């Protein structure tokens, strides 16, 4: 049942008559195992050191010393016995130029040796450093130096050459088992490029003005079609599709995907930049400002308690059996007990009734309504010792123009018996409460950027001649969309194929692609310790791939939606057609707690720790124990990204929402609520909210705590009956029409803006000036010039011309 009740202030134990909320009242469930909230802060990336270490697999460990050896051989040949850190800037620059010249030699072995020397420089010349901070300092210095002499452009050319190396591709295709050795050249180049992009992207207040200028120039170049007439991201997408087609199975796909992710993140911007772009675009379109900063709201939310386990439920039954005995405790004894422990009165007690024993879903916040007879007198406490509970709901409600129109139409039809189409102003003949409802709806009306873009596109389609030229801002997002547009469906299929192969729920199949080419050693392990280390490495390798793909898809969806909604819809529709929705649900159909708390890392082997410190001896026990972290950052990051992608694909799409229902996503998503992290729970609850009305009354009845959590944490649409089954839009025969209509709009948009060859000739400008037409030079074919006299005789002189009719 839904009631309008007064929420009691936990802080002062006083009722506030001005705070009224419509809530789903659920009694708190006892015996829940209170696991602590995960101290996870969602961001564009993990810490810089973590992002550096994830580039390398543990199998590549011996190559650090090989890179150092190649650098020292080159260094000793041209420089005296001084160390790199002892040289001045001019000597550093001269040696960097020599290494750059060495990249242009014909011999592959010599070129690889120079590439390894450059990689050692990019890794911070770690042999001369005594701490990780010193390694990172020299990394920044060396990378900006190499970028200044033009190393990145040379690396892109070498990478293009390696990608087009047909001999290496055909050799890899014929091999029965591909190992780390088959991708050596590619791995070295991708390592250098990745480290350069990630390091230059990091802003430091201590950076000089020259470095800041270099960063902005590099960012612009990276997103522009300067490399082979296309952005670097398009070239990397091409490598992904070539790998998935089976023509280049030796490509180190983890490194390609990580470089692709960081290139997109650097050139387009992260979530903070997305918020700034959204604010700027709304100002340009003269739209009201955003009601709140969604990033800050989510970061301030608290996680709800996880579902009860089987042991907790058994404990509840035992406690209820003792309830009769405990009810005999006198009131004054309870008061004395609570005076000793003043916080005890805030917690749900054992003698409270549990009204929803069958609900193993989300626990609602406890509402102390029926505890007046055992409530002690209010005790004031210092505010520093108390938890500050948020006032009201976290989100401001939103209403669409379409919702107001629908409400008015139904009201007119009910009270007057006529309709006025899209008129949202005329309220003649409607009762006064309807007037107040409309005024409230209009106060919370939200016009999105997408609605304005759709309206403008409709206008362009209706009036192609008088509509004028569209002013398209050639930003990095627009350039990237133009670059990937011809092959976008293939790119989406390729990314999802790799995501499927990397998912922990996937079973090994003969037809699945091999994503372990850049982690398996040439010689397979022979001892138990080596096997355990390789097992950790393989699992870690898959987790990093999932992390990169989820971040790539989410960034592209969000940036395309801001740039133009039909760019977003084009990508989203191809993801849906490629079965992205069931793939993500399959990913979550596992023990999600185990995945988030997995310890597939060996911290002593992570870069740069492993090149600065003496490595301890690894044992099977230390590998099994793993690190001491409460959770795995990259796995929780991947889960949140995949949930956000699923939300973006299904939002306001009834056909896709029904796919969630058909694939039985509700129990899968409910299991994900066990993770005590507010942001992850928010996106799970959003997905449950959109399908609640289709799950049936019995599901809603047995999951009232989940319904209550949705009310508390998800944004409200004022006239959205999400909690009831009154929606008529769930008719199956409308699904196909919805997707087909959307696809037709997308194709018209892409054809109008990007396909110059398919423009209607009737709409092209025509030159009607006689002088300019006669003055144009026309190149006649040679055979026509040779037979010009015959053409004149046949077409001009031999045919009578009626000049009077011609002049008329």
Buried (B, 14 or more C-beta within 10 A) or exposed (E): EEEEEBBBBBBEBEEEEEEEEEBBBBBBBBBBEEBEBBEBEBEBBBEBBEBBBBBBBBBBBEBBEBBBBBBBEBBEEEBEEEEBEEBEEEBBBEBBEBBBEBBEEEEEEEBBBBBBBBBBBBBBBBBBBEEBEBBBBBBBBBBBBBBEBEBBEBBBBBBBEBBEBEEBBEEBEEEEEBBBEBBBBBBBBBBBBBBBBBBBBBEEEEBEEEBEEBBEEBBEBBBBBBBBEBBBBBBBBBBBBBBBEEBBBBBBBBBBBBBBBBBBBBBBBBBEEBBEBBEEBBEEEEBEEEBEEBBEBBEEBBBBBBBBBEEBBEBBEEBBEEEEEEEEEEEEEBBEEBEEEEEEBBEBBEBBEBEBBEBBBBBBBBBBEEBEEBBBEEEEEEEEEBEEEEEEBBBBBBBBBEBBBEBBBEBBEEEEEEEBEEEBEEBEEBEEEBEEBBEEBEEBBBBBBBBBBBEBBEEBEEEBEEEEEEEEEEBBBBBBBBBBBEBBBBBBBBBBBBBBBBBBBBEEEEEEBBBBBBBBBEEEEEEEBBEBBBEBBBBBBBBBBBBBBBBBBBBBBBBBBBBBBBBBBBBBBBBBEBBBBBBBBBBBBBEBBEBBBBBBBBEBBBBBBBBBEEEEEBEEEBBEEBEEEEBBBBBBBBBBBBBBBBBBBBEEBBBBBBBBBEBEBBEBBBBBBBBBBBBBBBBBBBBBBBBBBBBEEEBBEBBBBBBBBBBBBBBBBBBBEBBEEEBEEBEEEBBEEBBEEBBEBBEBBBBBBEEEEEEEEEEEEEEEEEEEEEEEEEEEEEEEEEEEEEEEEEEEEEEEEEEEEEEE
